[in-house]
Amino acid sequence: MRHAVAFLAATLLLGAGLGVAARSGVPDGVVLFDANAAQWVEGGGPGSVRTPIFGDPRHAGAYMHLIRVPPNTTSLAHKYSDTRTYTVIAGTWHVGFGPRFDRSRLRALPAGSYYSLPAGVAVFNATGDDGATIQIGGTGPTEHIDLEQDV
């Protein structure tokens, strides 16, 4: 019984201490992204804007950012030097694989969808009438390599 009371007292004190620490700020190592405070800049393709969540794809280390792609946008075939992950946050993102853009090979991915793109795999994308917001993560430095050019 005495051990149970000591355990309960220690648990309550620890809990109270953690409550104070949690209220005083964000713990070291926590990445906290407030979408309302995001700083959007041009990037990620024609008409697109992006904002970093953490890291920088131009430098060594993990990164994650959001990209808003406008309606009816096409991205021709390209590939990346790093493995990347994609999560569709809003809208519908259309993705296809291969060295040339082929609208018939696009797959529509609605909000909540995810895919992983290994380094060196050719990909092309498009949005429909609603545009899309995509979360992209990987490990930098990364290089975008165009496989076909607008003519």
DSSP file (Angstrom, degrees, kcal/mol; ACC not computed):
  #  RESIDUE AA STRUCTURE BP1 BP2  ACC     N-H-->O    O-->H-N    N-H-->O    O-->H-N    TCO  KAPPA ALPHA  PHI   PSI    X-CA   Y-CA   Z-CA
    1    1 A M     >        0   0    0      0, 0.0     4,-2.2     0, 0.0     5,-0.2   0.000 360.0 360.0 360.0 -43.8    0.0    0.0    0.0
    2    2 A R  H  >  +     0   0    0      1,-0.2     4,-2.2     2,-0.2     5,-0.2   0.882 360.0  50.1 -61.5 -38.1    2.8    2.4    0.9
    3    3 A H  H  > S+     0   0    0      2,-0.2     4,-2.7     1,-0.2    -1,-0.2   0.873 108.4  53.4 -67.2 -36.5    4.5    1.8   -2.5
    4    4 A A  H  > S+     0   0    0      2,-0.2     4,-2.5     1,-0.2    -2,-0.2   0.908 109.8  47.5 -65.1 -41.0    1.2    2.4   -4.3
    5    5 A V  H  X S+     0   0    0     -4,-2.2     4,-2.5     2,-0.2    -2,-0.2   0.912 113.0  48.4 -66.2 -42.2    0.8    5.8   -2.5
    6    6 A A  H  X S+     0   0    0     -4,-2.2     4,-2.5     2,-0.2    -2,-0.2   0.908 112.4  49.1 -63.3 -42.0    4.4    6.8   -3.3
    7    7 A F  H  X S+     0   0    0     -4,-2.7     4,-2.5     2,-0.2    -2,-0.2   0.922 111.9  48.6 -62.8 -44.5    3.9    5.7   -6.9
    8    8 A L  H  X S+     0   0    0     -4,-2.5     4,-2.4     2,-0.2    -2,-0.2   0.911 112.2  48.7 -62.6 -43.3    0.6    7.8   -7.1
    9    9 A A  H  X S+     0   0    0     -4,-2.5     4,-2.4     2,-0.2    -2,-0.2   0.917 112.6  47.8 -63.8 -43.4    2.3   10.8   -5.6
   10   10 A A  H  X S+     0   0    0     -4,-2.5     4,-2.6     1,-0.2     5,-0.2   0.901 111.6  51.0 -64.4 -40.2    5.3   10.6   -8.0
   11   11 A T  H  X S+     0   0    0     -4,-2.5     4,-2.6     2,-0.2    -2,-0.2   0.917 110.9  47.8 -63.5 -43.9    2.9   10.2  -10.9
   12   12 A L  H  X S+     0   0    0     -4,-2.4     4,-2.3     2,-0.2    -2,-0.2   0.898 113.2  47.9 -64.5 -41.2    0.9   13.3   -9.9
   13   13 A L  H  X S+     0   0    0     -4,-2.4     4,-2.4     2,-0.2    -2,-0.2   0.920 113.2  47.6 -65.8 -43.2    4.0   15.4   -9.4
   14   14 A L  H  X S+     0   0    0     -4,-2.6     4,-2.6     1,-0.2     5,-0.2   0.922 112.7  49.7 -62.6 -44.3    5.5   14.2  -12.8
   15   15 A G  H  X S+     0   0    0     -4,-2.6     4,-2.1     1,-0.2    -2,-0.2   0.901 110.8  49.1 -61.6 -42.0    2.1   15.0  -14.5
   16   16 A A  H  X S+     0   0    0     -4,-2.3     4,-1.8     2,-0.2    -1,-0.2   0.909 111.4  49.7 -65.3 -41.2    2.0   18.4  -12.9
   17   17 A G  H  X S+     0   0    0     -4,-2.4     4,-2.3     1,-0.2    -2,-0.2   0.908 110.7  49.2 -64.1 -42.1    5.5   19.2  -14.0
   18   18 A L  H  X S+     0   0    0     -4,-2.6     4,-2.9     1,-0.2    -1,-0.2   0.871 107.1  56.3 -65.4 -35.9    4.8   18.0  -17.6
   19   19 A G  H  X S+     0   0    0     -4,-2.1     4,-1.7     2,-0.2    -1,-0.2   0.908 108.9  46.2 -62.1 -40.7    1.7   20.2  -17.7
   20   20 A V  H  X S+     0   0    0     -4,-1.8     4,-1.4     2,-0.2    -2,-0.2   0.919 113.6  48.9 -66.4 -43.7    3.8   23.3  -16.8
   21   21 A A  H  X S+     0   0    0     -4,-2.3     4,-0.7     1,-0.2     3,-0.3   0.907 110.5  50.9 -63.5 -40.7    6.4   22.4  -19.4
   22   22 A A  H >< S+     0   0    0     -4,-2.9     3,-0.5     1,-0.2    -1,-0.2   0.866 111.2  48.0 -66.1 -35.5    3.8   21.8  -22.1
   23   23 A R  H 3< S+     0   0    0     -4,-1.7    -1,-0.2     1,-0.2    -2,-0.2   0.743 103.7  62.5 -75.9 -22.2    2.2   25.2  -21.4
   24   24 A S  H 3< S-     0   0    0     -4,-1.4     2,-0.3    -3,-0.3    -1,-0.2   0.635 118.2 -59.2 -82.6 -12.3    5.5   27.1  -21.4
   25   25 A G    <<  -     0   0    0     -4,-0.7    -1,-0.2    -3,-0.5     0, 0.0  -0.966  67.7 -49.9 160.9-175.7    6.4   26.3  -25.1
   26   26 A V        -     0   0    0     -2,-0.3     3,-0.1    -3,-0.1    -4,-0.1  -0.763  60.3-114.1 -89.9 130.8    7.1   23.7  -27.7
   27   27 A P    >   -     0   0    0      0, 0.0     3,-1.8     0, 0.0    -1,-0.1  -0.238  41.3 -85.5 -63.7 152.3    9.6   21.0  -26.7
   28   28 A D  T 3  S+     0   0    0      1,-0.2     3,-0.1     3,-0.0     0, 0.0  -0.269 114.8  24.9 -54.4 139.5   13.0   20.8  -28.5
   29   29 A G  T 3  S+     0   0    0      1,-0.3     2,-0.4    -3,-0.1    -1,-0.2   0.268  88.5 125.9  89.1 -12.1   12.8   18.7  -31.6
   30   30 A V    <   -     0   0    0     -3,-1.8     2,-0.7     2,-0.0    -1,-0.3  -0.667  50.4-149.2 -82.1 131.6    9.1   19.3  -32.2
   31   31 A V        -     0   0    0     -2,-0.4     2,-0.5    -3,-0.1    23,-0.1  -0.911  17.4-176.1 -99.6 118.1    8.2   20.6  -35.7
   32   32 A L        -     0   0    0     -2,-0.7     2,-0.6    21,-0.1    -6,-0.0  -0.961   3.5-170.1-119.4 114.4    5.0   22.7  -35.4
   33   33 A F        -     0   0    0     -2,-0.5     2,-0.7     5,-0.0     3,-0.1  -0.924   6.8-162.9-110.9 120.4    3.6   24.1  -38.6
   34   34 A D    >   -     0   0    0     -2,-0.6     3,-1.8     1,-0.1     4,-0.3  -0.887   4.1-161.7-103.0 105.2    0.8   26.7  -38.4
   35   35 A A  G >  S+     0   0    0     -2,-0.7     3,-1.0     1,-0.3    -1,-0.1   0.786  89.2  61.3 -58.8 -28.9   -0.9   26.8  -41.8
   36   36 A N  G 3  S+     0   0    0      1,-0.2    -1,-0.3    -3,-0.1    -2,-0.0   0.733 108.1  43.4 -70.4 -20.8   -2.4   30.2  -41.0
   37   37 A A  G <  S+     0   0    0     -3,-1.8    -1,-0.2     2,-0.1    -2,-0.2   0.289  85.2 135.7-105.5   8.7    1.1   31.7  -40.6
   38   38 A A    <   -     0   0    0     -3,-1.0     2,-0.8    -4,-0.3    15,-0.1  -0.250  50.8-139.4 -61.8 143.2    2.6   30.0  -43.7
   39   39 A Q        -     0   0    0     13,-0.2     2,-0.3     2,-0.0    -1,-0.1  -0.880  21.5-159.2-105.3  99.2    4.8   32.2  -45.9
   40   40 A W        +     0   0    0     -2,-0.8     2,-0.3    11,-0.1    11,-0.2  -0.635  14.8 174.5 -84.7 133.8    3.8   31.3  -49.5
   41   41 A V  E     -A   50   0A   0      9,-2.4     9,-3.0    -2,-0.3    -2,-0.0  -0.910  40.6 -83.6-131.9 160.3    6.3   32.1  -52.3
   42   42 A E  E    S+A   49   0A   0     -2,-0.3     7,-0.3     7,-0.2     2,-0.2  -0.347  76.7  98.6 -61.3 143.7    6.4   31.3  -56.0
   43   43 A G        +     0   0    0      5,-1.9    -2,-0.1     2,-0.4     8,-0.0  -0.683  34.2  75.1 151.2 157.8    7.8   27.8  -56.8
   44   44 A G  S    S-     0   0    0     -2,-0.2     5,-0.1    23,-0.1    -2,-0.0   0.576 107.8 -36.4  92.9  10.9    7.0   24.3  -57.6
   45   45 A G  S >  S-     0   0    0      3,-0.2     3,-1.8    24,-0.0    -2,-0.4  -0.550  98.9 -28.3 125.5 169.1    6.0   24.9  -61.2
   46   46 A P  T 3  S-     0   0    0      0, 0.0     3,-0.1     0, 0.0    28,-0.0  -0.326 129.8  -3.1 -59.1 124.0    4.2   27.6  -63.3
   47   47 A G  T 3  S+     0   0    0      1,-0.3     2,-0.1    -2,-0.1    -3,-0.0   0.372 104.9 127.4  78.1  -5.6    1.7   29.5  -61.2
   48   48 A S    <   -     0   0    0     -3,-1.8    -5,-1.9    21,-0.1     2,-0.3  -0.456  43.4-156.8 -84.0 156.1    2.3   27.4  -58.2
   49   49 A V  E     -AB  42  68A   0     19,-1.7    19,-2.9    -7,-0.3     2,-0.3  -0.940   9.6-168.2-126.9 154.0    3.2   28.6  -54.7
   50   50 A R  E     -AB  41  67A   0     -9,-3.0    -9,-2.4    -2,-0.3    17,-0.2  -0.944  11.1-166.4-139.6 159.9    5.0   26.7  -52.0
   51   51 A T  E     - B   0  66A   0     15,-2.0    15,-2.6    -2,-0.3     2,-0.2  -0.981  26.4-120.0-145.0 135.9    5.8   27.0  -48.3
   52   52 A P  E     - B   0  65A   0      0, 0.0    13,-0.3     0, 0.0   -13,-0.2  -0.500  18.9-175.1 -74.8 143.6    8.4   25.0  -46.3
   53   53 A I  E    S-     0   0A   0     11,-2.9     2,-0.3     1,-0.5    12,-0.2   0.778  76.0 -28.5 -95.6 -48.8    7.2   22.9  -43.3
   54   54 A F  E    S+ B   0  64A   0     10,-1.9    10,-2.6     1,-0.1    -1,-0.5  -0.964 106.9  16.3-160.0 158.6   10.8   22.0  -42.4
   55   55 A G  S    S-     0   0    0     -2,-0.3     8,-0.2     8,-0.2     9,-0.1   0.029  71.8 -98.2  70.7 180.0   14.2   21.6  -44.1
   56   56 A D    >   -     0   0    0      6,-0.3     3,-2.2     3,-0.2    84,-0.1  -0.961  12.9-145.8-142.6 118.4   15.3   22.8  -47.5
   57   57 A P  T 3  S+     0   0    0      0, 0.0    85,-2.7     0, 0.0     4,-0.1   0.649  99.0  63.7 -62.7 -13.0   15.4   20.4  -50.5
   58   58 A R  T 3  S+     0   0    0     83,-0.2     2,-0.3    82,-0.2    -3,-0.0   0.621 103.0  55.3 -82.3 -12.7   18.5   22.2  -51.8
   59   59 A H  S <  S-     0   0    0     -3,-2.2    81,-0.3     2,-0.1    -3,-0.2  -0.790  98.5 -82.3-122.3 161.4   20.5   21.1  -48.8
   60   60 A A  S    S+     0   0    0     -2,-0.3     2,-0.1    79,-0.1    -4,-0.1  -0.320  87.1  48.0 -61.0 139.3   21.4   17.8  -47.1
   61   61 A G  E    S- C   0 140A   0     79,-1.6    79,-3.1    -4,-0.1    -2,-0.1  -0.420  93.3 -42.3 118.2 169.5   18.8   16.5  -44.7
   62   62 A A  E     + C   0 139A   0     77,-0.3    -6,-0.3    -2,-0.1     2,-0.3  -0.326  55.1 179.4 -68.0 148.6   15.1   15.8  -44.5
   63   63 A Y  E     - C   0 138A   0     75,-2.3    75,-1.9    -8,-0.2     2,-0.3  -0.978  14.0-175.3-145.6 158.5   12.6   18.3  -45.9
   64   64 A M  E     +BC  54 137A   0    -10,-2.6   -11,-2.9    -2,-0.3   -10,-1.9  -0.954  13.3 164.1-152.1 137.5    8.9   18.7  -46.2
   65   65 A H  E     -BC  52 136A   0     71,-2.5    71,-3.0    -2,-0.3     2,-0.4  -0.971  30.3-121.9-148.6 164.9    6.9   21.5  -48.0
   66   66 A L  E     -BC  51 135A   0    -15,-2.6   -15,-2.0    -2,-0.3     2,-0.4  -0.871  21.1-165.8-107.3 142.8    3.5   22.3  -49.3
   67   67 A I  E     -BC  50 134A   0     67,-2.6    67,-2.9    -2,-0.4     2,-0.6  -0.998   9.0-155.0-128.4 131.0    2.8   23.2  -52.9
   68   68 A R  E     -BC  49 133A   0    -19,-2.9   -19,-1.7    -2,-0.4    65,-0.2  -0.930  14.4-164.4-101.8 118.8   -0.5   24.8  -54.2
   69   69 A V  E     - C   0 132A   0     63,-3.4    63,-2.2    -2,-0.6   -21,-0.1  -0.901  18.6-124.2-106.8 127.2   -0.9   24.0  -57.9
   70   70 A P    >   -     0   0    0      0, 0.0     3,-0.6     0, 0.0    61,-0.2  -0.138  39.5 -76.7 -68.0 165.2   -3.5   26.1  -59.8
   71   71 A P  T 3  S+     0   0    0      0, 0.0    58,-0.2     0, 0.0    57,-0.1  -0.211 111.0  13.5 -58.1 148.8   -6.4   24.6  -61.7
   72   72 A N  T 3  S+     0   0    0     56,-2.6     2,-0.4     1,-0.2    56,-0.2   0.860  87.4 152.4  53.3  46.1   -5.7   23.0  -65.1
   73   73 A T    <   -     0   0    0     -3,-0.6    54,-2.1    55,-0.2     2,-0.4  -0.856  28.8-157.9-106.6 141.2   -1.9   22.9  -64.8
   74   74 A T  E     -D  126   0A   0     -2,-0.4     2,-0.5    52,-0.2    52,-0.2  -0.960   5.8-164.6-119.6 137.0    0.3   20.4  -66.5
   75   75 A S  E     -D  125   0A   0     50,-3.0    50,-1.9    -2,-0.4     3,-0.1  -0.974  21.6-138.3-119.9 114.9    3.8   19.3  -65.5
   76   76 A L  E     -     0   0A   0     -2,-0.5    47,-0.1    48,-0.2    49,-0.1  -0.075  45.4 -58.5 -66.6 171.1    5.6   17.4  -68.2
   77   77 A A  E    S+     0   0A   0     47,-0.1    70,-2.5    22,-0.1    71,-1.1  -0.199  72.0 145.2 -57.1 136.8    7.7   14.3  -67.5
   78   78 A H  E     -DE 123 146A   0     45,-2.2    45,-2.8    68,-0.3     2,-0.3  -0.933  28.5-149.8-157.6 173.0   10.6   14.8  -65.1
   79   79 A K  E     - E   0 145A   0     66,-1.9    66,-3.1    -2,-0.3     2,-0.3  -0.938  10.1-132.7-147.4 170.6   12.4   12.9  -62.3
   80   80 A Y  E     - E   0 144A   0     41,-0.3    40,-2.8    -2,-0.3    64,-0.2  -0.888  16.2-132.0-127.5 156.5   14.2   13.6  -59.1
   81   81 A S  S    S+     0   0    0     62,-1.2     2,-0.3    -2,-0.3    38,-0.2   0.562  91.0  52.8 -83.6  -9.5   17.5   12.6  -57.6
   82   82 A D  S    S-     0   0    0     61,-0.2     2,-0.3    36,-0.1    38,-0.2  -0.867  92.3-101.2-123.1 159.1   15.9   11.7  -54.2
   83   83 A T        -     0   0    0     -2,-0.3    56,-0.6    36,-0.1     2,-0.3  -0.631  46.4-167.3 -74.7 134.9   13.0    9.5  -53.2
   84   84 A R  E     -GF 117 138A   0     33,-2.5    33,-3.4    -2,-0.3     2,-0.4  -0.899  16.2-145.9-127.7 153.4   10.0   11.6  -52.4
   85   85 A T  E     -GF 116 137A   0     52,-2.6    52,-2.2    -2,-0.3     2,-0.4  -0.939  13.5-161.5-117.9 145.2    6.7   11.2  -50.7
   86   86 A Y  E     -GF 115 136A   0     29,-3.0    29,-2.1    -2,-0.4     2,-0.4  -0.988   9.1-177.2-129.5 131.6    3.5   12.9  -51.8
   87   87 A T  E     -GF 114 135A   0     48,-2.2    48,-3.0    -2,-0.4     2,-0.7  -0.998  25.1-134.3-126.3 127.9    0.2   13.4  -49.8
   88   88 A V  E     + F   0 134A   0     25,-2.7    24,-3.5    -2,-0.4    46,-0.2  -0.723  26.1 175.9 -82.5 116.8   -2.7   15.1  -51.5
   89   89 A I  E     -     0   0A   0     44,-2.7     2,-0.3    -2,-0.7    45,-0.2   0.860  64.6  -0.5 -89.3 -42.0   -4.0   17.7  -48.9
   90   90 A A  E    S+ F   0 133A   0     43,-1.5    43,-2.3    21,-0.1    -1,-0.3  -0.986 109.8   9.8-149.1 153.6   -6.8   19.3  -51.0
   91   91 A G  E    S- F   0 132A   0     -2,-0.3    20,-0.8    41,-0.2     2,-0.4  -0.342  93.7 -58.6  77.6-159.0   -8.2   19.0  -54.5
   92   92 A T  E     -H  110   0A   0     39,-1.5    36,-0.6    18,-0.2     2,-0.5  -0.995  42.3-159.2-129.4 127.2   -7.3   16.2  -56.9
   93   93 A W  E     -HF 109 127A   0     16,-2.5    16,-2.9    -2,-0.4     2,-0.5  -0.903   7.9-152.4-106.1 129.4   -3.8   15.5  -58.1
   94   94 A H  E     -HF 108 126A   0     32,-2.6    32,-1.8    -2,-0.5     2,-0.4  -0.907  18.0-177.1-105.9 125.7   -3.3   13.6  -61.3
   95   95 A V  E     +HF 107 125A   0     12,-2.2    12,-2.4    -2,-0.5     2,-0.3  -0.959   9.0 172.2-128.1 141.2   -0.1   11.5  -61.6
   96   96 A G  E     - F   0 124A   0     28,-2.6    28,-2.5    -2,-0.4     2,-0.4  -0.945  21.1-134.1-140.4 162.5    1.3    9.3  -64.4
   97   97 A F  E     + F   0 123A   0     -2,-0.3    26,-0.3     8,-0.3     3,-0.1  -0.958  51.8  70.6-126.4 136.9    4.6    7.6  -64.9
   98   98 A G  S    S-     0   0    0     24,-1.0   -20,-0.2    -2,-0.4    -2,-0.1  -0.715  83.3 -78.0 141.9 169.8    6.9    7.4  -67.9
   99   99 A P  S    S+     0   0    0      0, 0.0     2,-0.4     0, 0.0   -22,-0.1   0.523 109.2  47.3 -79.9  -5.7    9.3    9.5  -70.0
  100  100 A R  S    S-     0   0    0     22,-0.1     2,-0.2   -24,-0.1    24,-0.1  -0.998  90.9-105.0-137.4 140.4    6.6   11.4  -71.9
  101  101 A F        +     0   0    0     -2,-0.4     2,-0.3   -24,-0.1   -25,-0.1  -0.433  40.9 175.1 -61.4 128.8    3.4   13.2  -70.7
  102  102 A D    >   -     0   0    0     -2,-0.2     3,-2.5     1,-0.1     4,-0.3  -0.857  21.5-160.7-141.6 100.9    0.4   11.0  -71.7
  103  103 A R  G >  S+     0   0    0     -2,-0.3     3,-1.4     1,-0.3    -1,-0.1   0.806  90.9  63.3 -53.2 -33.2   -3.0   12.2  -70.4
  104  104 A S  G 3  S+     0   0    0      1,-0.3    -1,-0.3     3,-0.0     0, 0.0   0.663 100.6  53.5 -68.5 -14.5   -4.5    8.7  -70.9
  105  105 A R  G <  S+     0   0    0     -3,-2.5    -8,-0.3     2,-0.1    -1,-0.3   0.384  81.5 117.2-100.1   2.2   -2.1    7.4  -68.2
  106  106 A L    <   -     0   0    0     -3,-1.4     2,-0.5    -4,-0.3   -10,-0.2  -0.476  50.4-154.8 -72.4 140.1   -3.0    9.9  -65.5
  107  107 A R  E     -H   95   0A   0    -12,-2.4   -12,-2.2    -2,-0.2     2,-0.5  -0.971  16.0-129.0-113.8 130.4   -4.5    8.5  -62.3
  108  108 A A  E     -H   94   0A   0     -2,-0.5   -14,-0.2   -14,-0.2    19,-0.0  -0.679  22.2-169.5 -82.3 123.5   -6.7   10.9  -60.2
  109  109 A L  E     -H   93   0A   0    -16,-2.9   -16,-2.5    -2,-0.5     3,-0.1  -0.944   9.6-154.6-115.0 109.9   -5.7   11.0  -56.6
  110  110 A P  E >   -H   92   0A   0      0, 0.0     3,-2.0     0, 0.0   -22,-0.3  -0.246  42.7 -60.6 -77.0 169.9   -8.2   12.8  -54.3
  111  111 A A  T 3  S+     0   0    0    -20,-0.8   -22,-0.2     1,-0.3     3,-0.1  -0.190 126.2  35.1 -49.1 136.7   -7.4   14.5  -51.0
  112  112 A G  T 3  S+     0   0    0    -24,-3.5    -1,-0.3     1,-0.4   -23,-0.1   0.220  89.4 127.0  97.7 -12.1   -6.0   12.1  -48.5
  113  113 A S    <   -     0   0    0     -3,-2.0   -25,-2.7   -25,-0.2    -1,-0.4  -0.362  38.1-167.4 -77.6 159.5   -4.2   10.0  -51.2
  114  114 A Y  E     +G   87   0A   0    -27,-0.2     2,-0.3    -3,-0.1   -27,-0.2  -0.989  11.7 172.7-144.7 147.2   -0.5    9.2  -50.9
  115  115 A Y  E     -G   86   0A   0    -29,-2.1   -29,-3.0    -2,-0.3     2,-0.4  -0.980  21.9-138.0-151.5 158.3    2.3    7.9  -53.1
  116  116 A S  E     -G   85   0A   0     -2,-0.3   -31,-0.2   -31,-0.2   -33,-0.0  -0.934  12.5-157.3-113.5 137.8    6.0    7.4  -52.9
  117  117 A L  E     -G   84   0A   0    -33,-3.4   -33,-2.5    -2,-0.4     3,-0.1  -0.935  14.3-140.7-119.3 107.2    8.3    8.2  -55.9
  118  118 A P    >   -     0   0    0      0, 0.0     3,-1.8     0, 0.0   -38,-0.3  -0.277  38.2 -84.2 -63.2 152.3   11.7    6.4  -55.9
  119  119 A A  T 3  S+     0   0    0      1,-0.2   -38,-0.2   -38,-0.2   -36,-0.1  -0.285 114.2  18.0 -54.4 136.5   14.7    8.4  -57.1
  120  120 A G  T 3  S+     0   0    0    -40,-2.8     2,-0.4     1,-0.3    -1,-0.2   0.375  86.5 133.6  84.2  -4.4   15.1    8.4  -60.9
  121  121 A V    <   -     0   0    0     -3,-1.8   -41,-0.3   -41,-0.2    -1,-0.3  -0.689  57.7-123.5 -83.4 128.4   11.5    7.3  -61.7
  122  122 A A        +     0   0    0     -2,-0.4   -24,-1.0   -43,-0.1     2,-0.3  -0.502  38.3 173.6 -73.7 136.0    9.9    9.5  -64.4
  123  123 A V  E     -DF  78  97A   0    -45,-2.8   -45,-2.2   -26,-0.3     2,-0.3  -0.970  17.8-168.9-141.4 151.7    6.7   11.2  -63.5
  124  124 A F  E     - F   0  96A   0    -28,-2.5   -28,-2.6    -2,-0.3     2,-0.3  -0.973  12.8-166.7-139.7 155.6    4.2   13.7  -64.9
  125  125 A N  E     +DF  75  95A   0    -50,-1.9   -50,-3.0    -2,-0.3     2,-0.3  -0.889  11.0 178.2-140.6 163.2    1.3   15.5  -63.3
  126  126 A A  E     -DF  74  94A   0    -32,-1.8   -32,-2.6    -2,-0.3     2,-0.3  -0.974  15.7-142.8-158.3 159.7   -1.8   17.6  -63.9
  127  127 A T  E     - F   0  93A   0    -54,-2.1   -34,-0.1    -2,-0.3     5,-0.1  -0.875  14.7-143.3-119.7 160.4   -4.6   19.2  -62.0
  128  128 A G  E >   -     0   0A   0    -36,-0.6   -56,-2.6    -2,-0.3     3,-1.1  -0.023  54.5 -55.3 -99.2-151.9   -8.2   19.6  -63.0
  129  129 A D  E 3  S+     0   0A   0      1,-0.2    -2,-0.0   -58,-0.2   -38,-0.0   0.677 133.4  50.9 -65.4 -19.1  -10.7   22.4  -62.4
  130  130 A D  E 3  S-     0   0A   0      1,-0.2    -1,-0.2   -60,-0.1    -3,-0.0   0.518  94.0-145.4 -99.4  -5.1  -10.1   22.4  -58.7
  131  131 A G  E <   -     0   0A   0     -3,-1.1   -39,-1.5   -61,-0.2     2,-0.3  -0.199  19.7-111.9  66.6-169.9   -6.3   22.6  -58.5
  132  132 A A  E     -CF  69  91A   0    -63,-2.2   -63,-3.4   -41,-0.2     2,-0.5  -0.988   9.6-142.5-160.1 151.3   -4.5   20.8  -55.7
  133  133 A T  E     -CF  68  90A   0    -43,-2.3   -44,-2.7    -2,-0.3   -43,-1.5  -0.994  28.9-171.1-116.5 125.2   -2.4   21.2  -52.6
  134  134 A I  E     -CF  67  88A   0    -67,-2.9   -67,-2.6    -2,-0.5     2,-0.5  -0.932  19.0-146.5-121.2 137.2    0.3   18.6  -52.2
  135  135 A Q  E     -CF  66  87A   0    -48,-3.0   -48,-2.2    -2,-0.4     2,-0.4  -0.921  23.5-170.3 -99.7 125.2    2.6   17.9  -49.3
  136  136 A I  E     +CF  65  86A   0    -71,-3.0   -71,-2.5    -2,-0.5     2,-0.3  -0.958   7.5 176.1-121.8 133.2    6.0   16.7  -50.5
  137  137 A G  E     +CF  64  85A   0    -52,-2.2   -52,-2.6    -2,-0.4     2,-0.3  -0.942  14.0 126.0-133.0 156.6    8.8   15.2  -48.4
  138  138 A G  E     -CF  63  84A   0    -75,-1.9   -75,-2.3    -2,-0.3     2,-0.5  -0.943  54.7 -80.1-176.4-164.5   12.3   13.7  -49.1
  139  139 A T  E     -C   62   0A   0    -56,-0.6   -77,-0.3    -2,-0.3   -56,-0.1  -0.977  61.8-100.4-127.6 118.0   15.9   13.9  -48.2
  140  140 A G  E    S+C   61   0A   0    -79,-3.1   -79,-1.6    -2,-0.5   -82,-0.2  -0.253  86.9  65.1 -85.5 173.4   18.0   16.6  -49.9
  141  141 A P  S    S-     0   0    0      0, 0.0     2,-0.3     0, 0.0   -83,-0.2   0.470  71.4-179.7 -75.7 149.2   19.8   17.8  -51.7
  142  142 A T        -     0   0    0    -85,-2.7     2,-0.4    -2,-0.1    -2,-0.1  -0.851  17.4-154.4-116.8 153.4   17.4   17.1  -54.5
  143  143 A E        -     0   0    0     -2,-0.3   -62,-1.2     2,-0.0     2,-0.5  -0.996   9.6-144.4-129.0 129.2   17.7   17.8  -58.2
  144  144 A H  E     -E   80   0A   0     -2,-0.4     2,-0.6   -64,-0.2   -64,-0.2  -0.815  19.0-165.6 -89.6 125.2   14.7   18.2  -60.6
  145  145 A I  E     -E   79   0A   0    -66,-3.1   -66,-1.9    -2,-0.5     2,-0.2  -0.943  10.5-143.5-119.9 111.7   15.6   16.7  -64.0
  146  146 A D  E     -E   78   0A   0     -2,-0.6   -68,-0.3   -68,-0.2     3,-0.1  -0.519  15.0-175.6 -71.9 136.3   13.3   17.6  -67.0
  147  147 A L  S    S+     0   0    0    -70,-2.5     2,-0.3     1,-0.3   -69,-0.2   0.609  71.9  20.9-105.4 -19.5   12.8   14.8  -69.4
  148  148 A E  S    S-     0   0    0    -71,-1.1    -1,-0.3   -48,-0.0     2,-0.3  -0.986  72.0-140.6-146.3 154.2   10.7   16.8  -72.0
  149  149 A Q        -     0   0    0     -2,-0.3     2,-0.1    -3,-0.1   -72,-0.1  -0.813  28.9 -98.7-115.3 152.1   10.4   20.4  -72.7
  150  150 A D              0   0    0     -2,-0.3    -1,-0.0     1,-0.1     0, 0.0  -0.458 360.0 360.0 -62.6 139.1    7.4   22.6  -73.7
  151  151 A V              0   0    0     -2,-0.1    -1,-0.1     0, 0.0    -2,-0.0   0.386 360.0 360.0-117.3 360.0    7.3   23.1  -77.5
